Amino acid sequence: MPATTFPLPLTQQISLACAGHTRPVVQLSFSNTVANNHYYLISACKDGKPILRDGSTGDWLGTFLGHKGAVWSAMLSANTLRAVTASADYTVKVWNAISGQELVSFLHNNIVKCADFAGTDELVITGGQDKAVRIFDVNRPDVSTTVVTHAASVRSVKWSSHRNVAISADTGRQINIIDVRAPSVVKTLEAPENIASISLTSDGRMLSCAAGRRILAWNIDSFDLVKDFAVDYDVSVAAINPARTRIVVGGRSDLLIRSCDFESEKQIATHKGHHGPVHDACFSPDGHVYATGSEDGTVRLWQANPGSEYGLWKTRKI
């Protein structure tokens, strides 16, 4: 398909800047919704100190201290009681998300770039520079099972609660769908260019991928490719909202955050707030907010529907 170019002016929106990190923010993840429609946001940063925040306001709740290198990935368990982080210090750590206490550490033989809980907070799936995707059991931290070895370094692993499968993507073009019960690869997908990132919708039903100047999406039920379009800039991340009506896109070489209509693929808004390239973006479970993390060391929260009253955003009454 031809490149999609829409030179729209910057759209005015007040984002919430969340300070606390001192180096580039490389990954973000919202939790599931918990009591009273509440949710959390966890961020991974090269400063080695993952941070937990209130998801709707960005308020700091705690910092996980213990890694001795950059943290490349941080995820919360389905029940939000545990967190898992992957680091350049060759370890993946599981934490008590409430107290911040380290519960267990899984040692690797190289830099670990990604980790996620695999269906339960007792199982963890990891990937990194050594190209292997492994499964660890919290109760047996010294034992791991290698599920698959990629041809290139593993960039990302995600867990789809909808299909009960894990998804791994490397720095090349390969995406593997993994049945952790077997464990084995049940499906392999290929991106048209080298992969910058993959993302899942909050319900685990749709997988999106940023690859070069292409944005792709697959239906997790059938693994059919449902979206594939080109843009005129290098894409770092493409996150789809829960309603499947919007795609938020970050650029690898500029400071812009773009919003595209999912159906038409047209760019409908452009925002600027970061002072460095955007590395990651994700939507809150209710779809009202999306978060972005940048080279500038900040996390920003944005309204999916600017002008509405939500969280710290209040409408003015005249």
N, C-alpha and C positions, 0 to 999 in steps of 0.2 A: 504494500500500500504506500502511496506517496506520503512524504513528510507532512505533518500537521503543523501549520504555521499560522498563529493568530497573534499579531502584535498588539495585544490589548494593553491599555494603560494600567498602572498599578492601582489595585483596589484598596481603598482605605479600610483598615481594620486595626483595632487596638489589641495586640497580643499581650499575654502575660509572660514576662521574662522571669525564669526561675534560675537564680544564681546558686552557687554552691560548689560547682566543679571548677577546676583550674586548668584543665586541658580539654582537647576535643571530646565531645560526646558522640559515641559511635553507635549506640543502640538504645532503643526505648521499647517499653512494653507496658500496656495497661493490664490490670488484673481483670478477672471476672467481676460482675456486680455482686456485692455482698449485702448485708443488712441495710435497710433504709436507702436502697438504691445508691449506695456508696461504692467507690472503687478507688484503686491505687495506681500509681505510676512508678516504675522502677527504671533507672537509667544506668548504663554502663559507660565508663569513661577511661581515657588513657591515664588519668591521675591515679588509677588503682583503687578508687573509693566509690563503689556503687551507692546510689542514693535512692531512698524510698520517699515518695511524696503523696500527698492527697491528690487524687487524680483530677478533681474538678477545679481545684484552686492552685495547685502547684506548691502548696505549703510543704516545707521540709518536715519529715517525720523521723528520719534516722539515716545513718550512714553505716555501711557494713565495712568493718575494718579488719584486715588480715592478709590481703593479697600483697605481694611484693613486686608487682609488675602491672602493666596496663590491663584493665579489664575490658574485654571485647564484647561480652554478652552478659545480660542479666534478665532473668525471667522469674515470674511468680508461679507457684503451684495453683491448681484449679481452685483450691479452697483458700488461697492467699495466706496460708499459714507458714509456708516455706518459700525461700528464694534460692535460686541456683545461679552461680556466676562462673564465667570462663575467663582465664587470664593468660598473659604472656609469661607468668611465673611457672608454667607447666602444670597448673592445677585447675581443677573445677571444685568449687566449694558449695556445699549446701548449708543454708542458714535457717535459723528460726527467724521468720520475718517479723515477729512481734518484739522479741528481745534483742535481736541482732546477733545472737550467739552463733558461732560456727558449730555445726553439728558433725560434719564429716568433710574430708578432703580427698579427692580422687587424683592421684599422681599420674601424669602423662610423660612421654619422652620428648615432647616438643611443645611449642606454643599452642594453646587451645583457643580457638576463635569463637566457639559457639557451644551452647548447652541448653537443654530444655528438659522438663519433666515429661516422662513418657507414660501418660495416662494415670499415673499415681505418683504421689510424692515420695515413693520408695524407689522408683526407677528413674534413671537419668540417662539421656542420650547426648553424646558429645562428638565434636569434630574439630579438626585443626590443621596445622601445618604438615603433619605426617600423613595426611590424606585419608586417614581411617575414620570411620564412624563406629563408635563403641557404645555399648550399653553397660551401665553400672547399677549395682544394687546397693542402696544405702546401708543395708545390713551386712554386706560383704564388700567393703571398699577396696580390698586388695585384688579383687577378681573382676575382670571385664570380659565382655564378648564382642569381638570385632564382627560387625554385620556386613560391611562392605568397605572396599578401598577404592576411592576415587582416583582418577588419573591426574587430578590437580588438588591443591589444598582445599579443604572443606571450608566454605565461607559461612554457611548457615545451616542450622537444624531447627525444625519446627515440629510441633505436635498438633495434629488435627484431631480434636476430640470428637468431631462428627463421624469420621471414618475409622477412628482408632488406629491411625497410621502415623509414622514419623516421615518427615520430608527432609532430605539433605540436598544441598546445592554446593557446587564447588566454584572455584574462581575461573573455570573454563565455561563449558556450556551444558554440563550435565546436572540433571535433577533426578534423584532417586526417591521412589515411594517405598517405604519399608514397613513390613509387618513385624513388629517387635516380638510377637509371640512365637514366630517360627525359629529364630529370626531370619528374615530373608528379604531381598528386594523383589517387589511384586510388579513394579512398573518403572520404566525409565523415560523421562521426558528430556527434550533437548531444546535449548534456547538458540536463537539465530546468531547471537553474539555472546561475548563473554559476560557472565552474570555479575551484576553489581550488588544485587540483593534480592531476597524473596520475602514475601509477606503473606500472612493469612488473615482473612476476615475473622472477626471475633467469634463467630460460630463455627469456624473451621471448615466452611463449605466452599470457599473459593481461594485459590492460590494466585497471587500476582507476582510478577517478576520484572525487574528493571535490568535490561541487557543492552549495553551500548546506547543507541538512540531508539530503542524499541521498548514498548510496554506491552506485556502479555498477561493473560489470565486464563486459568484452567478451572473447570468445574470439578470439584473433588469427588463427586459421586461417580462421574463417568470418565474423568480425566480428559474430557474433550477440551480443546482450545477454543475459548469463547471470545477472546479479545487479543488482537495483535495489530498494533498501529505504531507508526513511526513519528518521531518529533525531530525538531532541528537543533537539539541540544543533547548533551550527554546526561543520561538519567542515573541518579544515585539510588532512588527509591520510588516505588509506586504503591501507595496504600489505598485500599478500597474500603469505603464506609460500610457499616452493617447492612444498610438498605440496598446496597449495590446501585447507587445512583451517582456516586461521586468518586473520583480518583484524585488523591493528592500526590503531587509529583515533586521531588527534589532534584536539583541540578548538581552535577559533579563539578562544574567549572564556573558557576555563578552563584549569586546569593539569593536567588528567587525561589519562591514556593508557588507552584501553579496548581490550580484546581481545574479539573476536566470533568465534563459530563460523561458519565459512564456509557450511556447508550450512543450518543452522537460522536463521542471522542473529542468534542470541541473544547478548547480551553475557554473557561468562563470567568476566571479571576486569576490575578497575579498579586502576590504579596511579598513585601520585603521587610525584614526585621533583623535577620542575622547578619553578622559581620564576617562570615566565612561560609564556605560551601555547606549544604545540608547533607548530613550523613544518613539520617533515618527519620521516619515519620510513621505514626500509627494513630488509629481512631480509638476513642473511648468506646466501651461496650454499648452505650446508648446512642452513639453516633453524634452527639452534640458538640464534642470537642475533638480536636486532633492535636497531637504533640509533635514537635520537630526538635531534632538535636543537631548541633552544628560544630564545625571546626573551631568556632569562636568560644567554645566551652559553656554555652548556655543551652538550656531547654526552654522552648517557648510553647505556650498553649494558645490555640486559635479556636475561634468559634466556627463551627461548620455552617451556622446560619447567623451571620453577623447582624447585630441589632436586637437580638432576642435577649431576654433576661435569663441568665444561667450562671451559677457559681458566683464569681466575683464581678461578672458583667451585669450591670444594672442599667435599666432604661431610664432616661431622663423624663421627668414629668414637668410639663410647662403649665 
